[in-house]
Amino acid sequence: MSEKVFLIYGANGFTGRLIAERAAEAGLKPIVAGRNRAAVEEIGGRLGLPTRVFDLDRPEAIDEGIRGTALVLHCAGPYSKTSRPMVDGCLRAGASYLDITGEFAVLESVLARGSEARAAGCVLMPAVGFDVVPTDCMAAKLYAALPDAVRLELAFTGGMKPSPGTAKTAVEGLPLGALVREGGRVVALRAPRTRQVPFANGPKFAMSIPWGDLASAFVSTGIPNITVYTVVPKNVARFAPMLRLWAPVLRRPQVVSFLQRRVEKRAAGPSEGDRKTHRMWIWGRVENAAGAAVEGHLGVPEGYELTVVASLASVERVLRRDIAPGAYTPSRAFGPDFVATLPGVEPFRIEPELRVAPP
């Protein structure tokens, strides 16, 4: 196995292609791979990169596809279907596995396999993109500032335009409903939580969502109560509770397939101009049992741009063997300040919450 050979699986997808292009610009020579031969070979030929074509239905095909690689950066969703077979293959091969998912159930599944990773001598690290690097690092920074925190809130805004793959994954998540972590367990609420979030670029209305930090932030901090918010129009929040009633229908395979075909046609992802100019804003707050609280703010590049730079920085660090074999969140692997080392990221602003004394 070469110490530096890595493979990008799903390189023909929107985000995988961006990562492959940036890797080639940096002089790296990853193997680009996926299920669609024509698309994979077009990318490989255009970028001058080696290619492999294999699907994830048969273990022997995966074994042959990742043979000789030290690391797989997995970019082919939906990860609820594709992650486990690729993780299994990496464990058999002793190759490290990184992905860019934001699905909390996938994060829980991968992070639970640390003992297998140690036995295989490899690293398992899900969510090394916008999902969940900035929010995971924010959670770890806030926890360091208030180690007895019992409640964590995270939020982000910036108006990312979803890629086809992200939109299709979102369809699969519709029946999940209003999930939060309470008392260490992920639970479903009757309706999403809402609040005004005091982002650095101004307060905005936000709604709770079943984001990956329900898994990653819990592993990174141990804080038992976690809610993650994103900015939405108020009418979306009013409609959201109805999803509980429609959940049985939305789980039907034929309904999922129909909705995914619809959103795939409409979702094109952000333009190059959007990726270079748009900003995302991260907010976080922790509180302990006595009511003391700390807030944090962070400004980062547009989400897909951040995913490109964060995933490649993660690949580089794992290939350097900066961390021992095991399963990690980004902040547990590289430290809470990892996101601040990435280009275009503003410094953290972490400060005690200001309370106005009653008159």
N, C-alpha and C positions, 0 to 999 in steps of 0.2 A: 504494500500500500504506500502510495506517495504521501509524504507529509503535507504537501501543499495542494494536491488535486482536489477540487471541489466541484460539485454538480448542482446546477440550478434546475430543479424539476418544475415544470409548468412555465418554462421560459417563453412559450408562445402566448401566454395570457398577458393581460394589460400590465400588471405590476411586475411579473417575471421578466417581461421584455425590457421594461425600464431598468431593472436591476442588471440584466445581461449587458445592455448598452453601456451603462455606467461602469461596469466592471471592465469591459473592453477598452473604454476610454482611459481607464487607469492602468492599462497594460496587463491586466489579469487575463488568464486563459481558462475560465471555467468551462466545463462541459455543459452544453445546453441540451435539455432533454424535455420530453413530454410525450403525449399520446398521439398527437397529430403530426404525421411524418412530413407532410408538405410544409406546414407552418414552422416546425422545428428546423428543418433543413434550410428554409429561407433565412431564418434568423442566423443560424450558424454560418451560412455562406456569406451573408452580408457583413457579419462581424468578424469573420475569420476564426470562428471558434469550433472546436470539435462537437459532434452531435451524437446523441443516442435516442432511440425511439423505443419506448416500452410502456405498457399499461400497468395498472396496479391490481389486476384481477388475479394474477397467479404469482405466488411467492417466488417461483423459479425465475420468472421474468424480471422481478424486482432485483433478485440476487445478481442476475447477469447485468442488469442495467446499472447498478451502482458498484459493480466490481472494480476494485482498484482505487476507489475514491476515499478520501479521509473525512469528507463532510458532504452532506446533502442539505441545500437550502431549498425547502419545500414550499412552492408557491402555487400549488394547484388545489383549488377548493372545489366544492365545499369540503372543508376539513373534517366535518363530521363523518364523511365517507372515505376520505383519502389519507387522513393522518395515520390511523392505526396501521394499515398495511405498510406504509413507508417507515414508520417507527420500528415495526417488527423487522423489516428488512435491514435497517441500520443496526439494530441490536445484533442480528445474526452476523453482520459483516464487521462489527466493531467500528462503524463509521458514525460520526457525530450527526445529529439531526437538529436543524433549526427550521422554524417556519414563521409565517407572517399572519397567522390567524388572529381573530379577535373573539372566537367562540369560547365562552367560559367553560363549557363542558369538555371541549377538546383540551384546553389548558389543564383542567383538573386531571384528565386522563393521562396526559403526557407527564405532568409533574409528579404523578403518583408512581412513576416507574424508575425512580432514582436508584434503587438497589440493583435493578437490571442493568442500568447504564454503568454503574460502578463495576459490576461483574464483567461487562463487555468492554470496559476501558474506553467509553465514549461519553460525549456530552449530549443531553437532550435539553433543548431550550426553545419552547414555543413562544410565539408573539414577539419577534424581534423587529417589528415595524412600528408604525404609529399606534397600532394595537400591539403592545401596551407600553412601549418604552417610556414615553413622557409621563404618563399617569402612574406607572409603576415606580419610576424614579421619584415622582412627586410624593407618592405614598411613603416611600422609604425616608425621604428627607423630612417629612412631617413627623414620622414616627421617631426619628432621631432627635427631633426638637422636643417631643413630648412622649417619652417612652412608656408612660402609663396610660396612653390614650385607649379609650374603649369604643370610640366611634370615629369613623372616617367617611368623609364625603369628597367625591372627586367630580369634576365637570370639565367639559371641553366645548369649544365653539370655533367656528371658522368656515362653515359651509362647504365641506368637501363634496365634490361631485363624484358619486360612486362609479366605479368601473363595472362592467358586466358581471364579473365574478363576485364583487362585493354586493351588488344588488341581488344576485341569485341567493347568496348566503343569507341576506336579510329576509328574503321570503321564507326560508326555512326557519328563521327565528320568530316569525310572527306568532305562532301558537304558544311561545314561551310565556308571554304575558309580562306582568310587572314583578320582576325578580329583584330581591335585595338579599344581603346576608345579615341575619339576625341571630345573635347568640352562637355564632360560629357556623350556622347552617344556612344554606340558600333556601329561601322561602318565597312563595308567590303571594303577592298582595292582591286585593280585589281591584285596585286601580293603581296606576303609577303615582309615585310621589312627584310633587312639583315644588319649585321654589324660584325666587329671584337669586341669581348667582352674581356676585360682585366681581366680574372679570376685570382684568387690568384695562381693557378697552371699553369698559362700561357695563352696567348691570343688564342682565338678560334673563328672560323667562326660560326655564329648563325643566325637563321631564326625566325621571329615572328610566334607565334602560338596562337590559341584561348584558352588560359589557364584560369583557374579559377580566377586568380587575376584580370582579367578584371572586375569581380564583387566584389571580396573580398577587393582588395586594394582600390577600389573606395569608398566602404563603410567605410573602416578603416581610410582613409586619406582625402577623398573628392577631391583628385587631379584629374583634369578633363581629362588629356591626359596620357594614359597608354599603353605601349607596353611590351609584355612578349616574351622573346626569349628562344630557346633551341638550343644546338649545333647539327648540321646536316652536312652530306657531301654536298659539293657544288652542286653536281649533283641533289640532292633532292630539293634544292632551285630552280634550273633551271626548274625542272619538276613541281613544286608546282602550278604555274599560270594556268597550263592546267586543274587543278581540277575545276576551274570555268566553263569550257566548259562541263565537265563531270558531274557537280552537279545534273542535272535533272535525269540522269541515276543512280547515286550513291544514290539518295534518294528512289529509288524504293524498296519496301519491299523484293522482291525476290532477288534483287542484294545484299542488305544488309545482308540477311540471308546466301546467298552463300559465301560472303566474310568473314562473321563471322565464318562460319564453317571451312573455310580454315585457318584463323589465329588461331583459337582455337586449331587446331591440331599442330601448330608449336610453339605456345607460352607456355613455361613451367614455366616462372618466374625465378628469380635468385636462385642459389643453396644456401645452408646454408653457405658454404664458402664465396660466393660472398657477402651475407648479412653481414657477420662479418668483411670482409676486405675492401670492396669497399667504396669509399668516393664520396660524391656529393659536388659541389661547387656552391655557390649562389653569384650573383653579383647584385648590384642595383645602380641606379643613379637618383638623382632628380635635377631639375634645376628651377630657378625662372624666372620671366619675364625679369629681368635685366641681366641674363646670369650667375649668381652665381650658382655653382653646388656642390653637395656633393656626394661622392661615398661610397659604403659599400661592404664588403666581409664577407663571412661566410662559414665555412666548417662543413658539417654534415655527419652522417652515410648514407649508402646506402638507397635508397628511401623506400623500403619495411620495412627495419629495423626501419627507422625513423617513418614510419606510425604506427608500432606496439607500440613503446614507447610513441609517441605523443598522439595516440588515448586513450591509457590506462591512461596516465596522465590527459587527458581531462576528461575522465569518473570520475576519482577520485575527481577532483576539482568540477565538477558539482554535484556529489553525496554529497560532503561536504557542498553544498549550498554556495560556495564561491561567486557566482554571483546571482543577482536577476533574476526573470523570464523575458524572452524576447528573441530576435533573435540576435545573435552575430557572428562576425568573431573571430578567435582565438585570435588575438592581442587585439581586443576590449574587449574580455572577461577576458583575463589573463595578458594583458600588452605586450609591444613589446619584453620584455626580456624572454618571456615564452620559446621560442625555446632554449635559452641558458641554461635553467635549465635541459634540457634533456641529458641523458648520451651520450657521444661521440661527443657532439657539441662543436666546438671551439668558443671562444669569438668573438663577433662582432668586426670588424674593420671599423669604420666610420670616414671619414676624408674629408676635403675640397678637391675638385678636383684641382690638380696642373696644372697650365696653363703655357706654355712656352711663354715668351714674344717675340714678333717679333723682328728680328734683326734690 
